[in-house]
Amino acid sequence: MKAVILYDSRTTNGSTEAIIDAIGLKLAENDVYVEKAKCKALADYGFIRDFDLVILGAPVYYFLVSSQLLGALIQGNLKQNLKRKKIAMFLTCGTPDYMAAVLYLPQLKIHLVRNKILVEQIFPSSVLTESDIIDSFVLDVLSEYHKTMKSRVVSARWTDEAQDWLESVPSFLQSKIKSAAEEYAEEMGYNEITCDVLDAAKDKFGG
Ligand SMILES: Cc1cc2nc3c(=O)[nH]c(=O)nc-3n(C[C@H](O)[C@H](O)[C@H](O)COP(=O)(O)O)c2cc1C
């Protein structure tokens, strides 16, 4: 398995980079090939296709997630290249986690509504003195990743509503839509195809 940590920070050798190094070490201990890459808003993120797992991480400055990571999602081609990727994310900040989860994580998640987010975490700046928190983040990410991969072998079940919708489309389109939806559910690790899953998968079958 190959993972890339895409991060941003204004501080060279600051807390975000130190956390990333600790995450990288723990991933490597668990036999994951890992690389890190610092975000630039307008960089080309095509290289992400070579990785199975993408971990996004950044600090918060003045109530906003660090600008190059946000910029890469908003102005750059990161979002397109993250399509159908398994993602974990973390933020470092000085705000208590329950508030940061409401104030800051949505700044990233709003751009990733079609992605499977395995784990999301707020790290306080002091986390480096508590390496257990970083280790357990990595172990949670790996466990969620493996769960997703295992559920791929089980075919997704169609809910009655989703099945009714499928039957309502012209019959010559049904088998194409059915396979595309099942392929999407498999990629995302869903074991149930609901109307919401069909809605999210509609890019796959052309709207
Ligand atoms: C200039 C500056 C602004 C900050 N603004 C916020 C903020 O608005 N909310 C917050 O929770 N933490 C804020 N912090 C705390 C940082 O998010 C936190 O210290 C983070 O770990 C810094 O990461 P770095 O060492 O990679 O720069 C700020 C820190 C700095 C230096």
The ligand as an SDF file (V2000), in Angstrom:
LIG
                    3D

 31 33  0  0  0  0  0  0  0  0999 V2000
    0.0010   33.4430   13.1980 C   0  0  0  0  0  0  0  0  0  0  0  0
   -0.7770   32.3200   13.8100 C   0  0  0  0  0  0  0  0  0  0  0  0
   -2.1810   32.3080   13.7500 C   0  0  0  0  0  0  0  0  0  0  0  0
   -2.9020   31.2570   14.3390 C   0  0  0  0  0  0  0  0  0  0  0  0
   -4.2780   31.2630   14.2670 N   0  0  0  0  0  0  0  0  0  0  0  0
   -4.9830   30.2430   14.8330 C   0  0  0  0  0  0  0  0  0  0  0  0
   -6.4070   30.2350   14.7690 C   0  0  0  0  0  0  0  0  0  0  0  0
   -7.0630   31.1130   14.2210 O   0  0  0  0  0  0  0  0  0  0  0  0
   -7.0540   29.1880   15.3430 N   0  0  0  0  0  0  0  0  0  0  0  0
   -6.3830   28.1860   15.9790 C   0  0  0  0  0  0  0  0  0  0  0  0
   -7.0290   27.2840   16.5000 O   0  0  0  0  0  0  0  0  0  0  0  0
   -5.0310   28.1650   16.0380 N   0  0  0  0  0  0  0  0  0  0  0  0
   -4.3180   29.1630   15.4790 C   0  0  0  0  0  0  0  0  0  0  0  0
   -2.9410   29.1460   15.5400 N   0  0  0  0  0  0  0  0  0  0  0  0
   -2.2500   28.0050   16.1520 C   0  0  0  0  0  0  0  0  0  0  0  0
   -1.6510   27.1050   15.0590 C   0  0  0  0  0  0  0  0  0  0  0  0
   -2.6740   26.5640   14.2450 O   0  0  0  0  0  0  0  0  0  0  0  0
   -0.8710   25.9630   15.7020 C   0  0  0  0  0  0  0  0  0  0  0  0
    0.1100   26.4740   16.5570 O   0  0  0  0  0  0  0  0  0  0  0  0
   -0.2300   25.0650   14.6660 C   0  0  0  0  0  0  0  0  0  0  0  0
    0.2630   23.9170   15.3250 O   0  0  0  0  0  0  0  0  0  0  0  0
    0.9080   25.7710   13.9170 C   0  0  0  0  0  0  0  0  0  0  0  0
    1.4900   24.8850   12.9900 O   0  0  0  0  0  0  0  0  0  0  0  0
    2.9550   25.1520   12.3670 P   0  0  0  0  0  0  0  0  0  0  0  0
    3.9330   24.9840   13.5100 O   0  0  0  0  0  0  0  0  0  0  0  0
    3.1470   24.1030   11.3250 O   0  0  0  0  0  0  0  0  0  0  0  0
    2.9410   26.5410   11.8250 O   0  0  0  0  0  0  0  0  0  0  0  0
   -2.2120   30.1950   14.9920 C   0  0  0  0  0  0  0  0  0  0  0  0
   -0.8040   30.2260   15.0520 C   0  0  0  0  0  0  0  0  0  0  0  0
   -0.1000   31.2580   14.4660 C   0  0  0  0  0  0  0  0  0  0  0  0
    1.4080   31.2570   14.5720 C   0  0  0  0  0  0  0  0  0  0  0  0
  1  2  1  0
  2  3  1  0
  2 30  2  0
  3  4  2  0
  4  5  1  0
  4 28  1  0
  5  6  2  0
  6  7  1  0
  6 13  1  0
  7  8  2  0
  7  9  1  0
  9 10  1  0
 10 11  2  0
 10 12  1  0
 12 13  2  0
 13 14  1  0
 14 15  1  0
 14 28  1  0
 15 16  1  0
 16 17  1  0
 16 18  1  0
 18 19  1  0
 18 20  1  0
 20 21  1  0
 20 22  1  0
 22 23  1  0
 23 24  1  0
 24 25  2  0
 24 26  1  0
 24 27  1  0
 28 29  2  0
 29 30  1  0
 30 31  1  0
M  END
$$$$
